[in-house]
């Protein structure tokens, strides 16, 4: 019995040591983002990543006392890139959905925004129901919650999907779409630009959690629970000390949390 007890204690000690060795000390956190989703993430004229997502990520890294390294990644490959360890987290306005949770884990939300339709100012669209938009050409960015929602609900419309949100905006402005569906905050910013003066919001915001989730969160690999906890702690801190509000007001004249 004593021999068994000694063996058990030794085994426990080895297990604890292995666990401690396996724990990662985060000094640098590589952050994947798209760089093509203004005002949340975009590449400026100097070739640098800018936007709400970038500023929030930098503020979180400051609180976490880690170095941030940003990696630009096309949206279609952004989750595979995380799983392949090209970066450690995704800060790219990614909505927290049940489908994505099958592959990755998420922090608490860091903002929330409904989906909305936008159409040309001279549109005859007033009703945004699937029946009313049957036969209409509707655009969205591919591999997003917005394209998923259209595919599931607007089967009698002609759907066109694009690699980036800018391409959707351009085709709507050029008259090649009857409407598009996207994040309200993104479209709010676009409608203020010269190109966006062509168009307007139509219909109410759409917030069905089945498609649009619980808000935008930071995605991490499921095994990196320590990193998730670090992000959540830092998020609470930047909200409490006013840093979040300062970044929010830099981009939007109202709270998006």
C-alpha positions in Angstrom: 0.0 0.0 0.0 2.9 2.4 0.9 4.6 1.6 -2.4 1.3 2.3 -4.3 0.9 5.6 -2.3 4.4 6.7 -3.2 3.8 5.8 -6.8 0.5 7.8 -6.8 2.2 10.8 -5.3 5.0 10.6 -7.8 2.6 10.3 -10.7 0.7 13.3 -9.5 3.9 15.3 -9.2 4.9 14.4 -12.7 1.4 15.3 -14.0 1.5 18.7 -12.3 5.0 19.4 -13.6 3.9 18.4 -17.1 0.9 20.7 -16.9 3.1 23.6 -15.7 5.5 23.0 -18.5 2.7 22.9 -21.1 1.3 26.3 -19.9 2.2 29.0 -22.4 3.6 32.3 -21.2 2.1 34.8 -23.6 4.6 37.5 -24.5 3.6 38.0 -28.1 0.0 37.5 -29.4 -0.4 37.2 -33.2 -3.8 38.7 -34.3 -5.5 37.8 -37.5 -7.7 40.3 -39.1 -9.2 40.9 -42.6 -8.0 44.4 -43.5 -11.0 44.9 -45.9 -13.9 45.8 -43.6 -13.9 49.5 -42.9 -14.3 51.1 -40.4 -13.6 48.1 -38.3 -10.4 46.9 -40.1 -8.8 48.3 -43.2 -5.5 49.1 -44.8 -4.7 52.8 -45.1 -2.8 54.6 -47.8 0.5 53.9 -46.0 -0.2 50.2 -46.1 -1.0 50.0 -42.3 -3.9 48.2 -40.7 -6.3 50.6 -39.1 -9.9 50.6 -37.7 -12.0 49.9 -34.6 -10.9 46.2 -34.4 -7.3 47.2 -34.6 -7.6 49.9 -31.9 -9.5 47.6 -29.6 -6.9 44.8 -30.1 -4.0 47.2 -29.3 -5.8 48.4 -26.1 -6.4 44.8 -25.0 -2.7 43.9 -25.7 -1.6 46.9 -23.6 -3.7 45.7 -20.7 -2.4 42.1 -21.1 1.1 43.4 -21.3 1.9 41.5 -24.5 3.2 42.5 -27.8 0.6 42.6 -30.6 1.6 41.4 -34.1 -1.1 41.7 -36.8 -1.6 39.4 -39.7 -3.8 40.3 -42.6 -5.9 37.3 -43.9 -8.7 37.0 -46.5 -12.0 36.4 -44.7 -12.6 33.0 -46.4 -9.5 31.6 -44.8 -9.5 33.4 -41.5 -10.7 30.5 -39.3 -8.5 27.9 -41.1 -5.6 30.3 -40.5 -6.2 30.3 -36.8 -6.5 26.5 -36.6 -3.3 26.2 -38.6 -1.6 28.5 -36.0 -0.8 31.3 -38.5 -2.0 33.6 -35.6 -3.3 33.2 -32.1 -6.6 35.1 -32.2 -9.0 36.7 -34.6 -10.1 40.3 -34.1 -12.1 40.9 -37.2 -15.7 41.7 -36.3 -16.5 38.0 -36.2 -20.0 37.2 -34.9 -20.3 34.6 -32.2 -22.4 31.9 -33.7 -23.2 28.3 -32.7 -21.7 27.1 -36.1 -18.4 28.8 -35.5 -18.3 27.5 -31.9 -17.9 24.0 -33.3 -14.4 25.0 -34.5 -13.2 27.8 -32.3 -13.9 29.4 -28.9 -14.9 33.0 -28.3 -14.3 35.7 -25.7 -17.2 37.8 -24.4 -18.6 40.1 -27.1 -16.8 43.4 -27.7 -19.6 45.0 -29.8 -22.9 44.2 -31.3 -24.7 45.4 -34.4 -27.8 44.3 -36.3 -27.8 43.3 -40.0 -29.7 45.6 -42.4 -30.6 46.0 -46.0 -29.4 48.9 -48.1 -30.9 49.8 -51.5 -30.6 52.6 -54.1 -32.4 55.8 -53.0 -34.9 55.5 -55.9 -35.8 51.9 -54.9 -39.4 50.7 -54.7 -38.4 48.3 -51.9 -40.3 49.0 -48.7 -40.9 45.4 -47.6 -37.8 43.3 -46.9 -39.5 39.9 -46.5 -38.4 37.0 -48.6 -41.7 37.1 -50.5 -41.4 40.8 -51.3 -37.8 40.4 -52.5 -38.4 37.4 -54.7 -36.8 37.9 -58.1 -34.6 40.8 -56.8 -30.8 40.6 -57.0 -29.3 40.8 -53.5 -25.6 41.0 -52.7 -23.5 40.2 -49.6 -19.9 39.3 -48.7 -19.3 35.6 -49.1 -18.8 33.2 -46.1 -20.4 35.6 -43.7 -23.5 35.5 -41.4 -25.2 37.8 -44.0 -24.6 35.4 -46.9 -25.8 32.5 -44.8 -28.9 34.3 -43.8 -29.7 35.1 -47.4 -29.1 31.5 -48.6 -31.4 30.1 -45.9 -34.2 32.6 -46.2 -34.2 34.3 -49.7 -34.2 31.3 -52.0 -36.4 33.0 -54.6 -34.0 36.0 -54.9 -31.0 36.1 -57.1 -28.1 36.1 -54.7 -24.6 37.4 -55.5 -21.7 37.0 -53.1 -18.4 38.8 -53.2 -14.9 38.4 -51.7 -15.0 41.7 -49.9 -17.6 44.2 -48.6 -16.1 46.9 -50.8 -17.0 44.9 -53.8 -20.6 44.5 -52.7 -20.8 48.3 -52.1 -19.4 49.0 -55.6 -21.9 46.8 -57.4 -24.8 48.3 -55.5 -23.6 51.8 -56.3 -23.2 50.8 -60.0 -26.8 49.5 -60.2 -25.9 45.9 -60.5 -27.8 45.0 -57.3 -31.3 45.7 -56.1 -30.1 45.6 -52.5 -27.4 44.3 -50.2 -27.4 42.9 -46.7 -24.5 43.7 -44.3 -23.7 44.9 -40.8 -25.5 48.2 -40.0 -22.5 49.9 -38.6 -20.4 49.1 -41.7 -23.1 50.4 -44.0 -23.7 53.4 -41.7 -20.1 54.5 -42.5 -20.3 53.7 -46.2 -23.5 55.7 -46.6 -21.6 58.8 -45.4 -19.1 58.5 -48.2 -19.5 60.0 -51.7 -20.0 56.5 -53.2 -22.6 55.7 -50.6 -24.7 58.7 -51.3 -26.5 56.6 -53.9 -28.2 54.5 -51.3 -30.3 54.2 -48.1 -31.3 51.8 -45.4 -34.5 49.9 -46.0 -36.4 47.9 -43.4 -35.6 47.3 -39.8 -32.4 45.8 -38.4 -32.3 42.0 -38.2 -31.0 40.4 -35.0 -32.1 36.8 -35.1 -29.5 34.9 -33.0 -29.8 31.8 -35.1 -27.9 33.6 -37.8 -26.4 36.7 -36.2 -25.2 35.3 -32.9 -24.5 37.1 -29.7 -22.3 40.0 -31.0 -18.7 40.2 -32.2 -16.1 38.3 -30.2 -12.5 37.4 -30.4 -11.9 33.9 -31.7 -9.2 31.7 -30.2 -8.3 28.0 -30.5 -10.3 25.8 -28.1 -7.1 24.7 -26.3 -6.1 28.3 -25.6 -8.4 28.9 -22.6 -5.7 30.9 -20.8 -5.6 33.4 -23.7 -9.3 33.7 -23.8 -9.3 34.5 -20.1 -6.7 37.1 -20.6 -8.7 38.8 -23.3 -11.9 38.7 -21.2 -10.1 40.3 -18.2 -8.6 43.0 -20.4 -11.9 43.7 -22.1 -13.5 44.3 -18.7 -10.6 46.6 -17.8 -10.8 48.8 -20.9 -14.6 49.1 -20.4 -14.2 50.1 -16.8 -11.4 52.7 -17.3 -13.0 54.5 -20.3 -10.6 53.3 -22.9 -13.4 51.4 -24.8 -15.6 54.4 -24.8 -12.8 56.6 -26.2 -12.2 54.1 -29.1 -16.0 53.8 -29.7 -16.5 57.5 -30.0 -13.6 57.8 -32.4 -15.6 55.8 -34.9 -19.3 56.1 -33.9 -21.3 58.9 -32.2 -23.2 56.3 -30.2 -22.4 53.2 -28.1 -22.0 50.0 -30.1 -21.4 47.8 -27.0 
